[in-house]
Amino acid sequence: MTVPRPAPKSIDETLDLLTGADYVADRSLATVLFLSLRMKRPLFLEGEAGVGKTEIAKVLADALGRRLIRLQCYEGLDVSSAVYEWNYAAQMIEIRMEEAAGKVVRSDMERNVFSEKYLIRRPVLDALTGKAGAAPVFLIDELDRTDEAFEAFLLEILSDFQVTVPELGTIKAEEPPIVIITTNRTREIHDALKRRCLYHWVDYPNAERELEIVRRKVPQANRRLSAEVVSFIQKLRQVELFKAPGVAETIDWAGALTELDKVALDPETVSDTIGVLLKYQDDIARIEQGEGRRILNEVKAELSAAE
């Protein structure tokens, strides 16, 4: 069993914690994460898909030795899926057994069937059960996929870290969980929820930091290949695309090219593997119509000039 570890005591320690878990972060992210931990405030991370928002929660849970509880948001998410529900089948069996045994005192029966024994804890309620010094990391992933009604329900959770179960009463966290909220900004999140959080925009990394990420995540990749991959993707993000590749795609592409025993990029390889980077046909068509060759020529020229 993993022993929970205390939160970092400074921004530098926070940066070291992330770096030690192979998450290459800038100081601004380390600062807001440190403040979130010290102030016990939820951290609201916004940015394009694939820039590493979800990974922050995973790294934090692993580095601090805490449980990671993930609520994956989607359209139509409701209380029974996110917070709790009763085990109706088990309750019905209990009622039948009590009736068969002649135990028909209504108040006693209700007290028995509406007990913790039959309560199914979903992620929100589960996140409120952490003990002092061992509160879990609670990841609310892609909040923008839910509707405003569920977003409003979260206000009580983020304000008081408690949930009201009518049959049991109010369940309050002994120690608030470490809350990480992510959104890909497909819709705006209400200001009332944002005010309860510390905010950080997670942007695409610069070339130097992205190269460090690739070298950590795909250490077996050829160094020249890694440099070309990062430079190519940095330039590709400047092209008007429906969906620019994120850091996750950079790592995947470097890994795929390594599996193919490539040590450098060439036009044929870019064309054959472009589906690892781009997931929309219009974007792929644009790159294959000459944009990809132009970017590759620029990459080769710049890296050669720098040698």
Secondary structure, 3 states (H helix, E strand, C coil): CCCCCCCCCCHHHHHHHHHHCCCCCCHHHHHHHHHHHHHCCCEEEECCCCCCHHHHHHHHHHHHCCCEEEEECCCCCCHHHHCEEECHHHHHHHHHHHHHCCCCCHHHHHHHHCCHHHEEECHHHHHCCCCCCCCCEEEEECHHHCCHHHHHHHHHHHHHCEEEECCCEEEECCCCCEEEEEECCCCCCCHHHHCCCEEEECCCCCHHHHHHHHHHHCCCCCHHHHHHHHHHHHHHCCCCCCCCCCHHHHHHHHHHHHHCCCCCCCHHHHHHHHHHHCCCHHHHHHHHHHHHHHHHHHHHHHHHHHC
